[in-house]
Amino acid sequence: MADTETPAPSLYESREPIFPRRVSGKFRNLKWVLMAVMLGIYYVTPWLRWDRGPELPDQAVLLDLAGRRFFFFMIEIWPHEFYFVAGLLVMAGLGLFLFTSALGRVWCGYACPQTVWTDLFILVERWIEGDRNARLRLHRQKKWDFRKARLRVTKWVAWFLIALATGGAWVFYFTDAPTLAVDLVTGNAHPVAYTTMLILAGTTFAFGGFAREQICIYACPWPRIQAAMMDEDTLTVGYRDWRGEPRGKHRKGAGAENLGDCIDCRACVNVCPMGIDIRDGQQLACITCALCIDACDDVMAKIGKPRGLIDYLALSDETREREGHTPRAVWKHVFRPRVILYTALWSLVGIGLVFALFMRPEIEMTVAPVRNPTFVVLSDGSVRNTYDVRLLNKHGEARPFELSLTGNDNLTLSLEGEDDTTVDVPANETYLQRVYVTAPNGTEEAQDERTAFSLWVEDLTNGTRAENDTVFNGRDN
């Protein structure tokens, strides 16, 4: 008898799509409000107008890559001020640590772009295909008939339009939104704009429509890091198993009096966008969206049991509750050393950025001595040094800047290509001006190796001044 080979068992299981059920409650309502606010900010912000003068687009928030500047209402950030961007990134990181240590993964559950757009895509899916049971039946229907094709195509088209609007809104942040919108429609926009839109549309369509919870579990690093930010006093979504167990559906049969409050209805599982069972304890996949709390509270109200079987809990309160005592006040969990430390660091960085923002000068000057040659001896024996001076005009109109020097009466200053010491600097630009400083023959400055002095620039429109210390190189003989 011929030997028959037994096929090796598969080590991988195909993903079963998650179809969360619709739920109502305070946390679901909070998520709706936050989703509307955040999507509104994202889509509307590029269209807010702000008068920036004749040389720049009248856009309140603009990432001007060509001009290497960032505009945020009245604030203008230049390339050499990148420390502001770095500071904002530090604040974002500290803010993430702060909220995670206090309330778990509330960022993931309420404000993460992946969560927001997934929520929006699920909402559209529910409108078109129906609630959870209807979507499950459609998914398990192997045969593609006209109805299934119509529903799926309608859903995918709606998803793609949302995704395209997402990519379109993003490119509006980098140039004047009304102008770019016309160019996009008429086909006159730069290919980079179309390419960026399609890439963002494709990723939004795939991540929000199909990948969903897989992005949170497999692609995002935060679930692996969050444990370091949390401790036994962190408030996070949990199941009061000492109250709910043993669970059981039958409440009128023998032994019903020994059952806990959980009736094993699986409402918490059916509404979870991650497809987990919170009754199994804390899990990497849980994003703390609290929809299971709304679902469970609704069931508890229907069967006449107290709410809170699933709730925001702190591990440190478990012993107290098991013994029948009330948990500690929420503020005692939130205001503890770790949270206070993160808050203090976050505040210090923010205060530092605000201080630096309002203390920065309106004009700036950098001085670079020309080293080849270090100095030049003129026909009359005087010694001349050359400097490249960069003048930054942060205003929306061209302004006259006057250059001068202090610190030595024997040195004289002149500008290349100018009859006097005044130069017109264009609006919102860095202007390069070559400057000559001369020491007469026979003076100590012409003979000494190095002589310190200061270059000054003054905005003749409003009197603002800036200074830069440098040195004059003599013949040293």
C-alpha positions as CSV (number, residue, x, y, z in Angstrom):
1,M,0.0,0.0,0.0
2,A,1.4,3.3,-1.1
3,D,2.4,5.8,1.6
4,T,0.3,8.9,1.7
5,E,1.8,12.1,2.9
6,T,-0.1,14.1,5.5
7,P,-0.1,17.8,4.6
8,A,1.8,20.0,7.1
9,P,-0.6,22.1,9.2
10,S,-0.6,25.8,8.4
11,L,1.1,28.0,11.0
12,Y,-0.8,31.1,9.9
13,E,-4.4,31.9,10.1
14,S,-6.1,34.1,7.6
15,R,-7.3,37.4,9.0
16,E,-11.0,37.6,9.8
17,P,-12.2,41.2,9.1
18,I,-13.7,42.9,12.1
19,F,-17.2,44.4,11.8
20,P,-17.9,46.4,15.0
21,R,-21.5,46.9,16.0
22,R,-23.0,50.4,16.4
23,V,-23.1,51.6,20.0
24,S,-24.3,54.7,21.8
25,G,-23.0,56.3,25.0
26,K,-20.9,59.0,26.4
27,F,-17.6,57.7,25.1
28,R,-19.0,57.1,21.6
29,N,-20.4,60.6,21.6
30,L,-17.1,62.0,22.7
31,K,-15.4,60.2,19.9
32,W,-17.9,61.6,17.4
33,V,-17.2,65.2,18.7
34,L,-13.5,64.8,18.6
35,M,-13.6,63.2,15.1
36,A,-15.7,66.1,13.8
37,V,-13.4,68.7,15.4
38,M,-10.2,67.1,14.2
39,L,-11.3,66.4,10.7
40,G,-12.8,69.9,10.5
41,I,-9.4,71.4,11.5
42,Y,-7.6,69.3,9.0
43,Y,-9.8,70.0,6.1
44,V,-10.6,73.7,6.8
45,T,-7.2,75.1,8.0
46,P,-5.6,75.5,4.6
47,W,-8.5,77.7,3.5
48,L,-8.1,80.2,6.4
49,R,-6.9,83.6,5.1
50,W,-4.2,85.9,6.6
51,D,-2.9,89.1,5.1
52,R,0.8,88.6,4.4
53,G,1.4,91.5,2.0
54,P,1.8,91.5,-1.8
55,E,4.8,89.1,-1.9
56,L,3.3,86.0,-0.1
57,P,0.0,83.9,-0.3
58,D,-2.6,85.2,2.1
59,Q,-2.8,81.8,3.9
60,A,-2.9,81.5,7.7
61,V,-1.1,78.1,7.9
62,L,1.5,77.5,5.1
63,L,4.5,75.3,4.8
64,D,6.5,77.3,2.2
65,L,9.1,74.8,1.1
66,A,10.3,77.0,-1.8
67,G,10.9,79.9,0.5
68,R,12.0,77.5,3.3
69,R,9.6,79.0,5.8
70,F,6.6,78.0,8.0
71,F,3.7,80.4,8.6
72,F,1.2,79.9,11.4
73,F,-1.1,82.9,11.6
74,M,1.1,85.8,12.9
75,I,4.1,83.5,13.5
76,E,6.8,83.0,10.9
77,I,9.5,80.3,11.3
78,W,12.7,80.5,9.2
79,P,15.1,77.6,8.4
80,H,17.7,78.7,11.1
81,E,14.9,78.6,13.6
82,F,14.3,74.9,13.3
83,Y,14.7,74.6,17.0
84,F,11.0,75.7,17.3
85,V,10.0,72.6,15.3
86,A,12.3,70.4,17.4
87,G,10.7,71.9,20.5
88,L,7.2,71.2,19.3
89,L,8.2,67.6,18.6
90,V,9.6,67.3,22.1
91,M,6.4,68.7,23.5
92,A,4.4,66.2,21.4
93,G,6.5,63.3,22.8
94,L,6.2,64.5,26.3
95,G,2.4,65.0,25.8
96,L,2.1,61.4,24.7
97,F,4.0,60.2,27.7
98,L,1.8,62.4,30.0
99,F,-1.5,61.2,28.7
100,T,-0.4,57.6,28.5
101,S,0.8,57.6,32.1
102,A,-2.4,59.2,33.3
103,L,-5.1,57.5,31.1
104,G,-3.5,54.8,29.0
105,R,-3.7,54.9,25.3
106,V,-6.2,57.7,25.0
107,W,-4.3,59.1,22.1
108,C,-4.7,55.9,20.2
109,G,-8.4,55.6,21.1
110,Y,-9.5,59.1,20.3
111,A,-7.0,61.3,18.4
112,C,-4.7,59.1,16.3
113,P,-5.2,59.7,12.6
114,Q,-5.5,56.0,12.0
115,T,-8.3,55.8,14.6
116,V,-10.1,58.9,13.3
117,W,-10.1,57.8,9.6
118,T,-10.9,54.2,10.5
119,D,-13.9,55.5,12.5
120,L,-15.0,57.5,9.5
121,F,-14.6,54.6,7.1
122,I,-16.6,52.3,9.4
123,L,-19.3,54.9,9.6
124,V,-19.6,55.1,5.8
125,E,-19.5,51.3,5.7
126,R,-22.4,51.1,8.2
127,W,-24.5,53.6,6.2
128,I,-24.1,51.6,3.0
129,E,-24.0,48.0,4.1
130,G,-25.9,48.1,7.4
131,D,-24.9,47.3,11.0
132,R,-22.7,44.4,12.1
133,N,-24.9,41.4,11.3
134,A,-25.7,42.7,7.8
135,R,-22.0,43.3,7.1
136,L,-21.1,39.9,8.4
137,R,-23.7,38.2,6.2
138,L,-22.4,40.2,3.2
139,H,-18.8,39.2,3.9
140,R,-19.7,35.5,4.3
141,Q,-21.7,35.5,1.1
142,K,-19.4,33.7,-1.3
143,K,-21.4,34.4,-4.4
144,W,-21.1,37.8,-5.9
145,D,-24.5,38.9,-7.0
146,F,-25.6,42.4,-8.2
147,R,-26.5,43.5,-4.7
148,K,-23.2,42.6,-3.2
149,A,-21.3,44.2,-6.1
150,R,-23.4,47.4,-5.9
151,L,-22.8,47.7,-2.1
152,R,-19.1,47.0,-2.3
153,V,-18.5,49.4,-5.3
154,T,-20.5,52.1,-3.6
155,K,-18.6,51.7,-0.4
156,W,-15.2,51.7,-2.1
157,V,-16.0,54.8,-4.2
158,A,-17.1,56.6,-1.0
159,W,-13.9,55.5,0.7
160,F,-11.8,56.7,-2.2
161,L,-13.4,60.1,-2.4
162,I,-12.7,60.5,1.4
163,A,-9.1,59.3,0.8
164,L,-8.7,61.7,-2.2
165,A,-10.0,64.6,-0.1
166,T,-7.5,63.6,2.6
167,G,-4.5,63.7,0.2
168,G,-5.9,66.9,-1.4
169,A,-6.2,68.7,1.9
170,W,-2.6,67.8,2.7
171,V,-1.1,69.3,-0.4
172,F,-3.0,72.5,0.2
173,Y,-0.8,73.1,3.3
174,F,2.2,73.6,1.0
175,T,1.0,76.3,-1.3
176,D,-1.9,78.8,-1.8
177,A,-5.0,76.6,-1.4
178,P,-7.4,78.4,-3.8
179,T,-4.8,78.7,-6.5
180,L,-3.8,75.0,-6.2
181,A,-7.4,73.9,-6.2
182,V,-8.0,75.6,-9.6
183,D,-4.7,74.2,-10.9
184,L,-5.7,70.7,-9.8
185,V,-9.1,70.8,-11.5
186,T,-7.7,72.3,-14.7
187,G,-4.8,69.9,-14.9
188,N,-2.2,72.7,-14.5
189,A,-0.8,71.6,-11.1
190,H,2.7,70.3,-10.7
191,P,3.0,66.5,-11.1
192,V,4.4,66.4,-7.5
193,A,1.0,67.6,-6.3
194,Y,-0.9,64.9,-8.1
195,T,1.6,62.2,-7.1
196,T,1.4,63.2,-3.4
197,M,-2.4,63.2,-3.5
198,L,-2.6,59.8,-5.0
199,I,0.0,58.3,-2.6
200,L,-1.9,59.7,0.4
201,A,-5.2,58.7,-1.0
202,G,-3.9,55.1,-1.6
203,T,-2.5,54.8,1.9
204,T,-5.6,56.3,3.6
205,F,-7.9,54.0,1.5
206,A,-5.8,50.9,2.4
207,F,-5.1,51.7,6.1
208,G,-8.6,53.0,7.0
209,G,-10.6,50.7,4.8
210,F,-8.8,47.3,4.9
211,A,-5.8,47.2,7.3
212,R,-7.5,49.0,10.2
213,E,-6.6,47.3,13.4
214,Q,-3.5,45.6,11.8
215,I,-1.8,49.0,11.6
216,C,-2.3,49.5,15.4
217,I,-1.1,46.0,16.2
218,Y,1.7,45.3,13.8
219,A,2.8,48.6,12.2
220,C,2.7,51.1,15.1
221,P,5.5,50.9,17.7
222,W,3.6,52.6,20.5
223,P,1.8,49.5,21.8
224,R,5.3,48.0,22.6
225,I,6.4,51.3,24.3
226,Q,3.3,52.2,26.3
227,A,4.0,49.7,29.1
228,A,7.0,51.8,30.2
229,M,4.7,54.8,30.6
230,M,2.1,53.0,32.7
231,D,2.0,51.8,36.3
232,E,-0.5,50.4,38.8
233,D,-2.1,53.9,39.2
234,T,-2.7,54.5,35.5
235,L,-6.4,54.7,34.7
236,T,-7.2,52.4,31.7
237,V,-10.2,50.4,30.4
238,G,-10.6,47.2,32.4
239,Y,-13.1,44.5,33.5
240,R,-14.1,44.0,37.1
241,D,-13.9,40.2,37.0
242,W,-14.5,40.0,40.8
243,R,-17.9,41.4,40.1
244,G,-18.7,39.8,36.8
245,E,-17.5,36.2,37.3
246,P,-18.6,33.5,37.1
247,R,-20.4,34.7,34.0
248,G,-23.5,33.1,32.6
249,K,-26.6,33.7,30.5
250,H,-29.2,31.9,32.5
251,R,-30.5,34.0,35.4
252,K,-33.5,32.0,36.5
253,G,-32.1,28.4,36.6
254,A,-30.5,26.5,39.4
255,G,-27.4,28.2,40.8
256,A,-28.2,31.6,39.2
257,E,-27.7,33.3,42.5
258,N,-24.0,32.3,42.3
259,L,-23.4,34.0,38.9
260,G,-21.7,37.3,38.6
261,D,-23.1,40.4,36.8
262,C,-21.7,39.4,33.4
263,I,-24.3,37.7,31.3
264,D,-21.8,36.8,28.6
265,C,-23.7,38.7,25.9
266,R,-20.4,39.6,24.1
267,A,-21.7,43.1,23.5
268,C,-18.2,44.4,24.6
269,V,-16.6,42.2,22.0
270,N,-19.0,43.0,19.2
271,V,-18.4,46.8,19.5
272,C,-14.6,46.6,19.8
273,P,-12.9,47.9,16.6
274,M,-9.8,45.8,17.5
275,G,-11.9,42.6,17.9
276,I,-10.6,41.7,21.4
277,D,-12.3,40.6,24.5
278,I,-11.6,43.1,27.3
279,R,-12.6,40.4,29.8
280,D,-9.4,38.6,29.1
281,G,-7.4,41.4,30.7
282,Q,-5.1,44.1,29.4
283,Q,-3.9,43.4,25.9
284,L,-1.5,45.0,23.5
285,A,-4.3,45.5,20.9
286,C,-6.5,47.5,23.2
287,I,-6.5,51.2,22.2
288,T,-8.6,52.4,25.2
289,C,-11.4,53.7,23.0
290,A,-13.9,52.8,25.8
291,L,-16.7,51.7,23.4
292,C,-16.9,48.5,25.4
293,I,-17.8,50.6,28.4
294,D,-20.7,52.1,26.6
295,A,-21.9,48.7,25.4
296,C,-21.6,47.1,28.8
297,D,-23.3,50.0,30.6
298,D,-26.2,49.7,28.2
299,V,-26.6,46.0,29.0
300,M,-26.3,46.5,32.7
301,A,-29.0,49.2,32.6
302,K,-31.3,46.8,30.8
303,I,-30.9,43.9,33.3
304,G,-31.0,46.2,36.3
305,K,-27.4,45.9,37.4
306,P,-25.0,48.7,38.4
307,R,-23.0,50.3,35.6
308,G,-19.3,50.1,35.6
309,L,-18.7,46.3,35.1
310,I,-16.3,47.5,32.4
311,D,-14.8,50.9,33.2
312,Y,-11.7,53.0,33.5
313,L,-9.8,51.3,36.3
314,A,-6.5,51.5,38.1
315,L,-4.8,48.3,39.1
316,S,-3.9,49.7,42.5
317,D,-7.7,49.8,43.3
318,E,-8.3,46.2,42.6
319,T,-7.6,45.0,46.2
320,R,-9.7,47.8,47.7
321,E,-12.7,46.9,45.4
322,R,-12.4,43.2,46.0
323,E,-12.7,43.9,49.7
324,G,-15.8,46.0,49.1
325,H,-14.2,49.4,49.6
326,T,-14.7,52.3,47.1
327,P,-11.8,53.1,44.8
328,R,-9.7,56.1,45.3
329,A,-10.7,59.4,43.7
330,V,-9.8,59.9,40.1
331,W,-7.6,63.0,40.8
332,K,-5.4,60.9,43.1
333,H,-4.6,58.6,40.2
334,V,-4.0,61.4,37.8
335,F,-2.0,63.8,40.0
336,R,0.9,61.6,41.0
337,P,4.7,62.1,40.7
338,R,5.1,60.6,37.3
339,V,2.3,62.7,35.7
340,I,3.4,65.8,37.5
341,L,7.0,65.3,36.2
342,Y,5.8,64.9,32.6
343,T,3.5,68.0,33.0
344,A,6.4,70.1,34.4
345,L,8.8,69.1,31.6
346,W,6.1,69.7,29.0
347,S,5.3,73.1,30.4
348,L,9.0,74.1,30.7
349,V,9.6,73.3,27.0
350,G,6.4,75.2,26.0
351,I,7.3,78.3,28.1
352,G,10.8,78.2,26.6
353,L,9.5,78.2,23.1
354,V,7.1,81.0,23.8
355,F,9.9,83.0,25.4
356,A,12.2,82.4,22.5
357,L,9.4,83.3,20.0
358,F,8.7,86.7,21.5
359,M,12.4,87.5,22.2
360,R,13.8,86.8,18.7
361,P,14.8,90.0,16.8
362,E,12.9,91.3,13.8
363,I,16.0,91.5,11.7
364,E,19.0,89.2,11.7
365,M,22.6,89.5,10.4
366,T,25.3,86.9,10.0
367,V,28.9,87.8,9.2
368,A,31.4,85.6,7.4
369,P,35.0,86.9,6.8
370,V,36.4,86.1,3.4
371,R,39.5,84.0,4.1
372,N,41.0,83.8,0.6
373,P,42.8,86.2,0.9
374,T,42.6,87.1,4.5
375,F,43.5,90.7,3.7
376,V,44.5,92.9,0.8
377,V,47.1,95.7,0.8
378,L,45.9,98.6,-1.4
379,S,48.1,100.9,-3.4
380,D,48.2,103.5,-0.7
381,G,49.4,101.0,1.9
382,S,46.0,100.6,3.7
383,V,44.8,97.1,4.6
384,R,41.3,95.9,3.6
385,N,39.3,92.9,4.8
386,T,36.3,91.5,3.0
387,Y,33.1,90.1,4.7
388,D,30.0,88.4,3.4
389,V,27.1,89.8,5.4
390,R,23.7,88.1,5.2
391,L,20.7,90.3,6.1
392,L,17.4,88.8,6.9
393,N,14.3,91.0,6.4
394,K,11.3,89.3,8.1
395,H,8.8,91.9,7.0
396,G,6.3,91.8,4.2
397,E,7.8,94.8,2.4
398,A,11.3,95.8,1.2
399,R,13.1,97.9,3.8
400,P,16.3,100.0,3.8
401,F,19.0,98.6,6.2
402,E,22.0,100.7,7.2
403,L,25.3,99.0,8.0
404,S,27.9,100.5,10.4
405,L,30.8,99.4,12.7
406,T,31.7,100.2,16.2
407,G,34.6,99.4,18.5
408,N,37.4,101.1,16.5
409,D,37.6,104.7,15.1
410,N,40.3,103.9,12.6
411,L,38.3,101.4,10.7
412,T,36.1,102.5,7.8
413,L,33.2,100.6,6.1
414,S,32.0,100.5,2.6
415,L,29.6,98.3,0.6
416,E,30.2,96.7,-2.7
417,G,28.0,98.2,-5.4
418,E,26.6,100.9,-3.1
419,D,27.5,104.6,-2.9
420,D,26.7,104.7,0.8
421,T,26.2,102.3,3.7
422,T,22.5,101.7,3.1
423,V,21.1,98.7,1.2
424,D,17.5,97.8,0.3
425,V,16.6,94.3,1.4
426,P,13.7,92.7,-0.4
427,A,10.6,91.5,1.6
428,N,10.8,88.1,3.4
429,E,14.3,87.4,2.0
430,T,17.8,86.8,3.0
431,Y,20.1,89.3,1.2
432,L,23.8,88.8,0.7
433,Q,25.9,91.9,0.8
434,R,29.7,92.1,0.4
435,V,31.3,94.5,2.9
436,Y,34.8,96.1,2.9
437,V,36.5,97.2,6.1
438,T,39.7,99.3,5.7
439,A,42.5,100.3,8.1
440,P,44.7,103.3,6.9
441,N,48.4,102.7,6.4
442,G,50.5,103.2,9.5
443,T,47.7,102.5,12.0
444,E,47.9,99.8,14.7
445,E,44.9,98.1,13.1
446,A,46.8,97.7,9.8
447,Q,49.8,96.2,11.6
448,D,48.2,94.1,14.3
449,E,47.3,90.5,13.6
450,R,43.7,90.7,14.9
451,T,41.6,93.7,15.9
452,A,38.1,93.2,17.4
453,F,35.1,95.3,16.3
454,S,31.4,95.0,15.8
455,L,29.2,95.2,12.7
456,W,25.7,96.7,13.2
457,V,22.6,96.8,11.0
458,E,19.7,99.1,11.5
459,D,16.2,98.9,10.0
460,L,15.7,102.6,9.0
461,T,11.9,102.1,9.0
462,N,11.4,101.2,12.7
463,G,14.9,101.6,14.2
464,T,15.4,97.9,15.0
465,R,19.1,97.0,15.3
466,A,21.2,93.8,15.3
467,E,24.9,93.3,16.0
468,N,27.6,90.8,15.2
469,D,31.1,90.7,16.7
470,T,34.0,89.9,14.3
471,V,37.7,90.7,13.8
472,F,39.9,92.7,11.4
473,N,43.1,90.9,10.2
474,G,46.2,93.1,9.8
475,R,49.6,92.5,8.2
476,D,51.2,91.4,11.5
477,N,54.8,92.6,10.6
